[in-house]
Amino acid sequence: MNQILSLNSHDYMPMQIVPVIASFNDNGQIKPLYVGINNERYKIDSYWVRRSFSNQIEFNCKVIINDTLIPLILTYYLKECIWTIPFTKETT
């Protein structure tokens, strides 16, 4: 099921809600491990926190797809407990 999220009128890029398997430690640090896109699960090879706002954390990830590292921006919304990726034709 594809879902699109647009948080407010200032958003210029619609986002797609995706399932993520992540690890949360006692200090509140989050480590994304896998992301689901189009009913496929992909391993997150590496990441770094790109931006952190009061309600969201943006991860700049490298995802393994067909033995190739692909860049992916993954955003976690703390209050809503949801993960999103930018909505593109490839993710529909």
MODELLER restraints for C-alpha pairs under 7 A, 6 or more apart:
rsr = mdl.restraints
at = mdl.atoms
rsr.add(forms.Gaussian(group=physical.xy_distance, feature=features.Distance(at['CA:2:A'], at['CA:92:A']), mean=6.78, stdev=0.5))
rsr.add(forms.Gaussian(group=physical.xy_distance, feature=features.Distance(at['CA:3:A'], at['CA:16:A']), mean=5.55, stdev=0.5))
rsr.add(forms.Gaussian(group=physical.xy_distance, feature=features.Distance(at['CA:3:A'], at['CA:17:A']), mean=5.70, stdev=0.5))
rsr.add(forms.Gaussian(group=physical.xy_distance, feature=features.Distance(at['CA:4:A'], at['CA:14:A']), mean=6.38, stdev=0.5))
rsr.add(forms.Gaussian(group=physical.xy_distance, feature=features.Distance(at['CA:4:A'], at['CA:15:A']), mean=5.39, stdev=0.5))
rsr.add(forms.Gaussian(group=physical.xy_distance, feature=features.Distance(at['CA:4:A'], at['CA:16:A']), mean=4.48, stdev=0.5))
rsr.add(forms.Gaussian(group=physical.xy_distance, feature=features.Distance(at['CA:4:A'], at['CA:17:A']), mean=6.30, stdev=0.5))
rsr.add(forms.Gaussian(group=physical.xy_distance, feature=features.Distance(at['CA:5:A'], at['CA:14:A']), mean=6.00, stdev=0.5))
rsr.add(forms.Gaussian(group=physical.xy_distance, feature=features.Distance(at['CA:5:A'], at['CA:15:A']), mean=4.96, stdev=0.5))
rsr.add(forms.Gaussian(group=physical.xy_distance, feature=features.Distance(at['CA:5:A'], at['CA:16:A']), mean=5.91, stdev=0.5))
rsr.add(forms.Gaussian(group=physical.xy_distance, feature=features.Distance(at['CA:5:A'], at['CA:17:A']), mean=6.73, stdev=0.5))
rsr.add(forms.Gaussian(group=physical.xy_distance, feature=features.Distance(at['CA:6:A'], at['CA:14:A']), mean=5.28, stdev=0.5))
rsr.add(forms.Gaussian(group=physical.xy_distance, feature=features.Distance(at['CA:6:A'], at['CA:15:A']), mean=6.24, stdev=0.5))
rsr.add(forms.Gaussian(group=physical.xy_distance, feature=features.Distance(at['CA:13:A'], at['CA:86:A']), mean=6.69, stdev=0.5))
rsr.add(forms.Gaussian(group=physical.xy_distance, feature=features.Distance(at['CA:14:A'], at['CA:86:A']), mean=6.37, stdev=0.5))
rsr.add(forms.Gaussian(group=physical.xy_distance, feature=features.Distance(at['CA:14:A'], at['CA:87:A']), mean=5.61, stdev=0.5))
rsr.add(forms.Gaussian(group=physical.xy_distance, feature=features.Distance(at['CA:15:A'], at['CA:84:A']), mean=5.86, stdev=0.5))
rsr.add(forms.Gaussian(group=physical.xy_distance, feature=features.Distance(at['CA:15:A'], at['CA:85:A']), mean=5.59, stdev=0.5))
rsr.add(forms.Gaussian(group=physical.xy_distance, feature=features.Distance(at['CA:15:A'], at['CA:86:A']), mean=4.58, stdev=0.5))
rsr.add(forms.Gaussian(group=physical.xy_distance, feature=features.Distance(at['CA:15:A'], at['CA:87:A']), mean=4.80, stdev=0.5))
rsr.add(forms.Gaussian(group=physical.xy_distance, feature=features.Distance(at['CA:16:A'], at['CA:84:A']), mean=5.26, stdev=0.5))
rsr.add(forms.Gaussian(group=physical.xy_distance, feature=features.Distance(at['CA:16:A'], at['CA:85:A']), mean=5.41, stdev=0.5))
rsr.add(forms.Gaussian(group=physical.xy_distance, feature=features.Distance(at['CA:16:A'], at['CA:86:A']), mean=6.08, stdev=0.5))
rsr.add(forms.Gaussian(group=physical.xy_distance, feature=features.Distance(at['CA:16:A'], at['CA:87:A']), mean=5.17, stdev=0.5))
rsr.add(forms.Gaussian(group=physical.xy_distance, feature=features.Distance(at['CA:17:A'], at['CA:82:A']), mean=6.90, stdev=0.5))
rsr.add(forms.Gaussian(group=physical.xy_distance, feature=features.Distance(at['CA:17:A'], at['CA:83:A']), mean=5.74, stdev=0.5))
rsr.add(forms.Gaussian(group=physical.xy_distance, feature=features.Distance(at['CA:17:A'], at['CA:84:A']), mean=4.38, stdev=0.5))
rsr.add(forms.Gaussian(group=physical.xy_distance, feature=features.Distance(at['CA:17:A'], at['CA:85:A']), mean=6.67, stdev=0.5))
rsr.add(forms.Gaussian(group=physical.xy_distance, feature=features.Distance(at['CA:18:A'], at['CA:35:A']), mean=6.99, stdev=0.5))
rsr.add(forms.Gaussian(group=physical.xy_distance, feature=features.Distance(at['CA:18:A'], at['CA:36:A']), mean=5.93, stdev=0.5))
rsr.add(forms.Gaussian(group=physical.xy_distance, feature=features.Distance(at['CA:18:A'], at['CA:37:A']), mean=6.54, stdev=0.5))
rsr.add(forms.Gaussian(group=physical.xy_distance, feature=features.Distance(at['CA:18:A'], at['CA:83:A']), mean=5.69, stdev=0.5))
rsr.add(forms.Gaussian(group=physical.xy_distance, feature=features.Distance(at['CA:18:A'], at['CA:84:A']), mean=5.50, stdev=0.5))
rsr.add(forms.Gaussian(group=physical.xy_distance, feature=features.Distance(at['CA:18:A'], at['CA:85:A']), mean=7.00, stdev=0.5))
rsr.add(forms.Gaussian(group=physical.xy_distance, feature=features.Distance(at['CA:19:A'], at['CA:35:A']), mean=5.96, stdev=0.5))
rsr.add(forms.Gaussian(group=physical.xy_distance, feature=features.Distance(at['CA:19:A'], at['CA:36:A']), mean=5.22, stdev=0.5))
rsr.add(forms.Gaussian(group=physical.xy_distance, feature=features.Distance(at['CA:19:A'], at['CA:83:A']), mean=6.67, stdev=0.5))
rsr.add(forms.Gaussian(group=physical.xy_distance, feature=features.Distance(at['CA:20:A'], at['CA:32:A']), mean=6.86, stdev=0.5))
rsr.add(forms.Gaussian(group=physical.xy_distance, feature=features.Distance(at['CA:20:A'], at['CA:34:A']), mean=5.59, stdev=0.5))
rsr.add(forms.Gaussian(group=physical.xy_distance, feature=features.Distance(at['CA:20:A'], at['CA:35:A']), mean=4.46, stdev=0.5))
rsr.add(forms.Gaussian(group=physical.xy_distance, feature=features.Distance(at['CA:20:A'], at['CA:36:A']), mean=6.20, stdev=0.5))
rsr.add(forms.Gaussian(group=physical.xy_distance, feature=features.Distance(at['CA:20:A'], at['CA:83:A']), mean=6.75, stdev=0.5))
rsr.add(forms.Gaussian(group=physical.xy_distance, feature=features.Distance(at['CA:21:A'], at['CA:32:A']), mean=6.21, stdev=0.5))
rsr.add(forms.Gaussian(group=physical.xy_distance, feature=features.Distance(at['CA:21:A'], at['CA:33:A']), mean=5.53, stdev=0.5))
rsr.add(forms.Gaussian(group=physical.xy_distance, feature=features.Distance(at['CA:21:A'], at['CA:34:A']), mean=5.05, stdev=0.5))
rsr.add(forms.Gaussian(group=physical.xy_distance, feature=features.Distance(at['CA:21:A'], at['CA:35:A']), mean=6.47, stdev=0.5))
rsr.add(forms.Gaussian(group=physical.xy_distance, feature=features.Distance(at['CA:22:A'], at['CA:30:A']), mean=6.75, stdev=0.5))
rsr.add(forms.Gaussian(group=physical.xy_distance, feature=features.Distance(at['CA:22:A'], at['CA:31:A']), mean=5.44, stdev=0.5))
rsr.add(forms.Gaussian(group=physical.xy_distance, feature=features.Distance(at['CA:22:A'], at['CA:32:A']), mean=4.16, stdev=0.5))
rsr.add(forms.Gaussian(group=physical.xy_distance, feature=features.Distance(at['CA:22:A'], at['CA:33:A']), mean=5.10, stdev=0.5))
rsr.add(forms.Gaussian(group=physical.xy_distance, feature=features.Distance(at['CA:22:A'], at['CA:34:A']), mean=6.95, stdev=0.5))
rsr.add(forms.Gaussian(group=physical.xy_distance, feature=features.Distance(at['CA:23:A'], at['CA:30:A']), mean=5.76, stdev=0.5))
rsr.add(forms.Gaussian(group=physical.xy_distance, feature=features.Distance(at['CA:23:A'], at['CA:31:A']), mean=5.02, stdev=0.5))
rsr.add(forms.Gaussian(group=physical.xy_distance, feature=features.Distance(at['CA:23:A'], at['CA:32:A']), mean=6.35, stdev=0.5))
rsr.add(forms.Gaussian(group=physical.xy_distance, feature=features.Distance(at['CA:24:A'], at['CA:30:A']), mean=4.69, stdev=0.5))
rsr.add(forms.Gaussian(group=physical.xy_distance, feature=features.Distance(at['CA:24:A'], at['CA:31:A']), mean=6.47, stdev=0.5))
rsr.add(forms.Gaussian(group=physical.xy_distance, feature=features.Distance(at['CA:32:A'], at['CA:44:A']), mean=6.87, stdev=0.5))
rsr.add(forms.Gaussian(group=physical.xy_distance, feature=features.Distance(at['CA:33:A'], at['CA:43:A']), mean=6.15, stdev=0.5))
rsr.add(forms.Gaussian(group=physical.xy_distance, feature=features.Distance(at['CA:33:A'], at['CA:44:A']), mean=5.25, stdev=0.5))
rsr.add(forms.Gaussian(group=physical.xy_distance, feature=features.Distance(at['CA:34:A'], at['CA:41:A']), mean=6.44, stdev=0.5))
rsr.add(forms.Gaussian(group=physical.xy_distance, feature=features.Distance(at['CA:34:A'], at['CA:42:A']), mean=5.43, stdev=0.5))
rsr.add(forms.Gaussian(group=physical.xy_distance, feature=features.Distance(at['CA:34:A'], at['CA:43:A']), mean=4.54, stdev=0.5))
rsr.add(forms.Gaussian(group=physical.xy_distance, feature=features.Distance(at['CA:34:A'], at['CA:44:A']), mean=5.35, stdev=0.5))
rsr.add(forms.Gaussian(group=physical.xy_distance, feature=features.Distance(at['CA:35:A'], at['CA:41:A']), mean=5.68, stdev=0.5))
rsr.add(forms.Gaussian(group=physical.xy_distance, feature=features.Distance(at['CA:35:A'], at['CA:42:A']), mean=5.38, stdev=0.5))
rsr.add(forms.Gaussian(group=physical.xy_distance, feature=features.Distance(at['CA:35:A'], at['CA:43:A']), mean=6.68, stdev=0.5))
rsr.add(forms.Gaussian(group=physical.xy_distance, feature=features.Distance(at['CA:36:A'], at['CA:42:A']), mean=6.26, stdev=0.5))
rsr.add(forms.Gaussian(group=physical.xy_distance, feature=features.Distance(at['CA:37:A'], at['CA:91:A']), mean=6.47, stdev=0.5))
rsr.add(forms.Gaussian(group=physical.xy_distance, feature=features.Distance(at['CA:38:A'], at['CA:91:A']), mean=6.36, stdev=0.5))
rsr.add(forms.Gaussian(group=physical.xy_distance, feature=features.Distance(at['CA:38:A'], at['CA:92:A']), mean=6.85, stdev=0.5))
rsr.add(forms.Gaussian(group=physical.xy_distance, feature=features.Distance(at['CA:42:A'], at['CA:63:A']), mean=6.46, stdev=0.5))
rsr.add(forms.Gaussian(group=physical.xy_distance, feature=features.Distance(at['CA:42:A'], at['CA:64:A']), mean=6.16, stdev=0.5))
rsr.add(forms.Gaussian(group=physical.xy_distance, feature=features.Distance(at['CA:42:A'], at['CA:65:A']), mean=6.47, stdev=0.5))
rsr.add(forms.Gaussian(group=physical.xy_distance, feature=features.Distance(at['CA:43:A'], at['CA:63:A']), mean=5.82, stdev=0.5))
rsr.add(forms.Gaussian(group=physical.xy_distance, feature=features.Distance(at['CA:43:A'], at['CA:64:A']), mean=5.65, stdev=0.5))
rsr.add(forms.Gaussian(group=physical.xy_distance, feature=features.Distance(at['CA:44:A'], at['CA:61:A']), mean=6.61, stdev=0.5))
rsr.add(forms.Gaussian(group=physical.xy_distance, feature=features.Distance(at['CA:44:A'], at['CA:62:A']), mean=5.93, stdev=0.5))
rsr.add(forms.Gaussian(group=physical.xy_distance, feature=features.Distance(at['CA:44:A'], at['CA:63:A']), mean=4.47, stdev=0.5))
rsr.add(forms.Gaussian(group=physical.xy_distance, feature=features.Distance(at['CA:44:A'], at['CA:64:A']), mean=6.39, stdev=0.5))
rsr.add(forms.Gaussian(group=physical.xy_distance, feature=features.Distance(at['CA:45:A'], at['CA:62:A']), mean=5.57, stdev=0.5))
rsr.add(forms.Gaussian(group=physical.xy_distance, feature=features.Distance(at['CA:45:A'], at['CA:63:A']), mean=5.58, stdev=0.5))
rsr.add(forms.Gaussian(group=physical.xy_distance, feature=features.Distance(at['CA:45:A'], at['CA:64:A']), mean=6.37, stdev=0.5))
rsr.add(forms.Gaussian(group=physical.xy_distance, feature=features.Distance(at['CA:46:A'], at['CA:61:A']), mean=5.75, stdev=0.5))
rsr.add(forms.Gaussian(group=physical.xy_distance, feature=features.Distance(at['CA:46:A'], at['CA:62:A']), mean=5.32, stdev=0.5))
rsr.add(forms.Gaussian(group=physical.xy_distance, feature=features.Distance(at['CA:47:A'], at['CA:59:A']), mean=6.25, stdev=0.5))
rsr.add(forms.Gaussian(group=physical.xy_distance, feature=features.Distance(at['CA:47:A'], at['CA:60:A']), mean=5.39, stdev=0.5))
rsr.add(forms.Gaussian(group=physical.xy_distance, feature=features.Distance(at['CA:47:A'], at['CA:61:A']), mean=4.15, stdev=0.5))
rsr.add(forms.Gaussian(group=physical.xy_distance, feature=features.Distance(at['CA:47:A'], at['CA:62:A']), mean=6.18, stdev=0.5))
rsr.add(forms.Gaussian(group=physical.xy_distance, feature=features.Distance(at['CA:48:A'], at['CA:59:A']), mean=5.70, stdev=0.5))
rsr.add(forms.Gaussian(group=physical.xy_distance, feature=features.Distance(at['CA:48:A'], at['CA:60:A']), mean=5.44, stdev=0.5))
rsr.add(forms.Gaussian(group=physical.xy_distance, feature=features.Distance(at['CA:48:A'], at['CA:61:A']), mean=6.69, stdev=0.5))
rsr.add(forms.Gaussian(group=physical.xy_distance, feature=features.Distance(at['CA:49:A'], at['CA:58:A']), mean=5.91, stdev=0.5))
rsr.add(forms.Gaussian(group=physical.xy_distance, feature=features.Distance(at['CA:49:A'], at['CA:59:A']), mean=4.57, stdev=0.5))
rsr.add(forms.Gaussian(group=physical.xy_distance, feature=features.Distance(at['CA:49:A'], at['CA:60:A']), mean=6.19, stdev=0.5))
rsr.add(forms.Gaussian(group=physical.xy_distance, feature=features.Distance(at['CA:50:A'], at['CA:58:A']), mean=5.36, stdev=0.5))
rsr.add(forms.Gaussian(group=physical.xy_distance, feature=features.Distance(at['CA:50:A'], at['CA:59:A']), mean=5.26, stdev=0.5))
rsr.add(forms.Gaussian(group=physical.xy_distance, feature=features.Distance(at['CA:50:A'], at['CA:60:A']), mean=5.61, stdev=0.5))
rsr.add(forms.Gaussian(group=physical.xy_distance, feature=features.Distance(at['CA:51:A'], at['CA:57:A']), mean=6.01, stdev=0.5))
rsr.add(forms.Gaussian(group=physical.xy_distance, feature=features.Distance(at['CA:51:A'], at['CA:58:A']), mean=5.08, stdev=0.5))
rsr.add(forms.Gaussian(group=physical.xy_distance, feature=features.Distance(at['CA:52:A'], at['CA:58:A']), mean=6.11, stdev=0.5))
rsr.add(forms.Gaussian(group=physical.xy_distance, feature=features.Distance(at['CA:55:A'], at['CA:77:A']), mean=5.81, stdev=0.5))
rsr.add(forms.Gaussian(group=physical.xy_distance, feature=features.Distance(at['CA:55:A'], at['CA:78:A']), mean=5.32, stdev=0.5))
rsr.add(forms.Gaussian(group=physical.xy_distance, feature=features.Distance(at['CA:55:A'], at['CA:79:A']), mean=6.34, stdev=0.5))
rsr.add(forms.Gaussian(group=physical.xy_distance, feature=features.Distance(at['CA:56:A'], at['CA:75:A']), mean=6.72, stdev=0.5))
rsr.add(forms.Gaussian(group=physical.xy_distance, feature=features.Distance(at['CA:56:A'], at['CA:76:A']), mean=5.44, stdev=0.5))
rsr.add(forms.Gaussian(group=physical.xy_distance, feature=features.Distance(at['CA:56:A'], at['CA:77:A']), mean=4.37, stdev=0.5))
rsr.add(forms.Gaussian(group=physical.xy_distance, feature=features.Distance(at['CA:56:A'], at['CA:78:A']), mean=5.56, stdev=0.5))
rsr.add(forms.Gaussian(group=physical.xy_distance, feature=features.Distance(at['CA:57:A'], at['CA:75:A']), mean=5.66, stdev=0.5))
rsr.add(forms.Gaussian(group=physical.xy_distance, feature=features.Distance(at['CA:57:A'], at['CA:76:A']), mean=5.21, stdev=0.5))
rsr.add(forms.Gaussian(group=physical.xy_distance, feature=features.Distance(at['CA:57:A'], at['CA:77:A']), mean=6.66, stdev=0.5))
rsr.add(forms.Gaussian(group=physical.xy_distance, feature=features.Distance(at['CA:58:A'], at['CA:73:A']), mean=6.90, stdev=0.5))
rsr.add(forms.Gaussian(group=physical.xy_distance, feature=features.Distance(at['CA:58:A'], at['CA:74:A']), mean=5.86, stdev=0.5))
rsr.add(forms.Gaussian(group=physical.xy_distance, feature=features.Distance(at['CA:58:A'], at['CA:75:A']), mean=4.34, stdev=0.5))
rsr.add(forms.Gaussian(group=physical.xy_distance, feature=features.Distance(at['CA:58:A'], at['CA:76:A']), mean=6.41, stdev=0.5))
rsr.add(forms.Gaussian(group=physical.xy_distance, feature=features.Distance(at['CA:59:A'], at['CA:73:A']), mean=5.78, stdev=0.5))
rsr.add(forms.Gaussian(group=physical.xy_distance, feature=features.Distance(at['CA:59:A'], at['CA:74:A']), mean=5.07, stdev=0.5))
rsr.add(forms.Gaussian(group=physical.xy_distance, feature=features.Distance(at['CA:59:A'], at['CA:75:A']), mean=6.01, stdev=0.5))
rsr.add(forms.Gaussian(group=physical.xy_distance, feature=features.Distance(at['CA:60:A'], at['CA:72:A']), mean=6.15, stdev=0.5))
rsr.add(forms.Gaussian(group=physical.xy_distance, feature=features.Distance(at['CA:60:A'], at['CA:73:A']), mean=4.90, stdev=0.5))
rsr.add(forms.Gaussian(group=physical.xy_distance, feature=features.Distance(at['CA:60:A'], at['CA:74:A']), mean=6.52, stdev=0.5))
rsr.add(forms.Gaussian(group=physical.xy_distance, feature=features.Distance(at['CA:61:A'], at['CA:71:A']), mean=5.70, stdev=0.5))
rsr.add(forms.Gaussian(group=physical.xy_distance, feature=features.Distance(at['CA:61:A'], at['CA:72:A']), mean=5.10, stdev=0.5))
rsr.add(forms.Gaussian(group=physical.xy_distance, feature=features.Distance(at['CA:61:A'], at['CA:73:A']), mean=6.04, stdev=0.5))
rsr.add(forms.Gaussian(group=physical.xy_distance, feature=features.Distance(at['CA:61:A'], at['CA:74:A']), mean=6.94, stdev=0.5))
rsr.add(forms.Gaussian(group=physical.xy_distance, feature=features.Distance(at['CA:62:A'], at['CA:69:A']), mean=5.60, stdev=0.5))
rsr.add(forms.Gaussian(group=physical.xy_distance, feature=features.Distance(at['CA:62:A'], at['CA:70:A']), mean=5.34, stdev=0.5))
rsr.add(forms.Gaussian(group=physical.xy_distance, feature=features.Distance(at['CA:62:A'], at['CA:71:A']), mean=4.63, stdev=0.5))
rsr.add(forms.Gaussian(group=physical.xy_distance, feature=features.Distance(at['CA:62:A'], at['CA:72:A']), mean=6.10, stdev=0.5))
rsr.add(forms.Gaussian(group=physical.xy_distance, feature=features.Distance(at['CA:63:A'], at['CA:69:A']), mean=5.38, stdev=0.5))
rsr.add(forms.Gaussian(group=physical.xy_distance, feature=features.Distance(at['CA:63:A'], at['CA:70:A']), mean=5.12, stdev=0.5))
rsr.add(forms.Gaussian(group=physical.xy_distance, feature=features.Distance(at['CA:63:A'], at['CA:71:A']), mean=6.29, stdev=0.5))
rsr.add(forms.Gaussian(group=physical.xy_distance, feature=features.Distance(at['CA:63:A'], at['CA:72:A']), mean=6.74, stdev=0.5))
rsr.add(forms.Gaussian(group=physical.xy_distance, feature=features.Distance(at['CA:64:A'], at['CA:70:A']), mean=6.29, stdev=0.5))
rsr.add(forms.Gaussian(group=physical.xy_distance, feature=features.Distance(at['CA:73:A'], at['CA:85:A']), mean=6.01, stdev=0.5))
rsr.add(forms.Gaussian(group=physical.xy_distance, feature=features.Distance(at['CA:74:A'], at['CA:83:A']), mean=6.82, stdev=0.5))
rsr.add(forms.Gaussian(group=physical.xy_distance, feature=features.Distance(at['CA:74:A'], at['CA:84:A']), mean=5.83, stdev=0.5))
rsr.add(forms.Gaussian(group=physical.xy_distance, feature=features.Distance(at['CA:74:A'], at['CA:85:A']), mean=5.09, stdev=0.5))
rsr.add(forms.Gaussian(group=physical.xy_distance, feature=features.Distance(at['CA:75:A'], at['CA:83:A']), mean=5.51, stdev=0.5))
rsr.add(forms.Gaussian(group=physical.xy_distance, feature=features.Distance(at['CA:75:A'], at['CA:84:A']), mean=5.21, stdev=0.5))
rsr.add(forms.Gaussian(group=physical.xy_distance, feature=features.Distance(at['CA:75:A'], at['CA:85:A']), mean=6.43, stdev=0.5))
rsr.add(forms.Gaussian(group=physical.xy_distance, feature=features.Distance(at['CA:76:A'], at['CA:82:A']), mean=5.82, stdev=0.5))
rsr.add(forms.Gaussian(group=physical.xy_distance, feature=features.Distance(at['CA:76:A'], at['CA:83:A']), mean=4.53, stdev=0.5))
rsr.add(forms.Gaussian(group=physical.xy_distance, feature=features.Distance(at['CA:76:A'], at['CA:84:A']), mean=6.60, stdev=0.5))
rsr.add(forms.Gaussian(group=physical.xy_distance, feature=features.Distance(at['CA:77:A'], at['CA:83:A']), mean=6.39, stdev=0.5))
